[in-house]
Amino acid sequence: MTNSLVPPAGPQRVLALAQLTNSVGDGAYYVTSALYFTHVVGLAPARVGLGLTVAWAVGSLAGVPLGRLADRRGPRGTAVLLALATGLAVASFLVVRDFVPFVAAACAYATAQSGLAAARQALLAGLVSAGERTGLLAHLQSTLNAGLAVGAGLGGLALQAGTRGAYLGVFALDAVSFLLCAGVLLRLPSVAPVAVRRRESLGVLRDRPYALLTLLNTVLLLRMPLLSLGLPLWIAERTEAPTWVVSALFVLNTGVVMLFQVRTARGVSGLASATRAVRRSGWIMLAACAVFALSAGVSPWVAVGVLVVGAVLQVVAEMGQSAGSWQLSFDLAPTDRIGEYQGFFGTGVTVARTMGPLVLTSLLVGWGTPGWLLLGGATVVASYAMGPATRRAANRPADAGPEPVRRPVLAS
């Protein structure tokens, strides 16, 4: 694996370009969407939150069947269609003026996004050797953060302008970014779809060891809403630190991931190293939680220093956990059902984003220091449980279904 921020030429670099293309639009969308839906569309904040929760719940359910579709029909064509569908869903936000159409558009957006993530993972697995996947995913994560940072800057310009046209321009940019992403994905070679002689109605849900692994990873992913919700509320409600530190911590996190995610993933190359990385990240996350808790009850500048230390520990834990979970999710999935299994594993992200705000608000703002320690303790327990869960998944009996039949690779 290389330390370069740019992946090797060929399919890996094209996948990174596709990631960069749509992440710029997403970055602009993320920083403006809440104000667009409330100030421009005119929806109440509570209704926006309810609609998005419903949408991501629907999207999480759609990830598995759409991932299965990518396996059966070919991941490149499926990914292209879902990128186009995501762009159309974003474009539909431009004409939404009421709650019901908003929920419908949000469900379409979340469904297409969830399916696109699964199809891209299946495409990656078909184009990149097993030993290079974690390294490429580290590159893609760095690329994602770079694109989000650029997009957030563009979104910030729209927020500064504060006009209806500026907001509409951001949503149009995000829609176009997914159309460009679809075009970039078409430059990749096709990957052979997989046919089966009979359909398994439950599919990945029958694989209890993998389901347990996904559940444990979901607990570890509760860190995801930390920077966007948990820490801002903690800083505002429980510390004397200035509110601008929220933005500084976000920039710090993004920059560190951009620069060091590839290097962090270098030592992860199999199940043993992956479980060690996850276990180590659990302890580091516990230390980060303990440090964050110390920022209460001290002077403003001491609080800022403590928060920065906690943020550094948190991003180190994040990078280790990401690298380890990527390796586990691919290595423990059947080679002929990568899309389906990645669609299921990806539901952990959706659940964490949906349930995380409620959990973090209750723990951190409601309980204070004990809440931080409970969050860190839960992370350690889940990270250590990943070891036995991984061994169980690795030693599970082979699937009882019939052997898959490979079709010839379609023309590129």
Secondary structure by P-SEA (a helix, b strand, c coil): ccccccccccaaaaaaaaaaaaaaaaaaaaacaaaaacccccccaaaaaaaaaaaaaaaaaaaaaaaaaaaaccaaaaaaaaaaaaaaaaaaaaacccaaaaaaaaaaaaaaaaaaaaaaaaaaaacccccaaaaaaaaaaaaaaaaaaaaaaaaaaaaaaccaaaaaaaaaaaaaaaaaaaaaaaaccccbbbbbccccccccccaaaaaaaaaaaaaaaccccccccaaaaaaacccccccaaaaaaaaaaaaaaaccccccccccccaaaaaaaaaaaaaaaaaaaaaaaacccccaaaaaaaaaaaaaaaaaaaaaaaaaaaaaaaaacccccaaaaaaaaaaaaaaaaaaaaaaaaaccccccaaaaaaaaaaaaaaaaaaaaaaaaaaacccccccbbbbcccccc
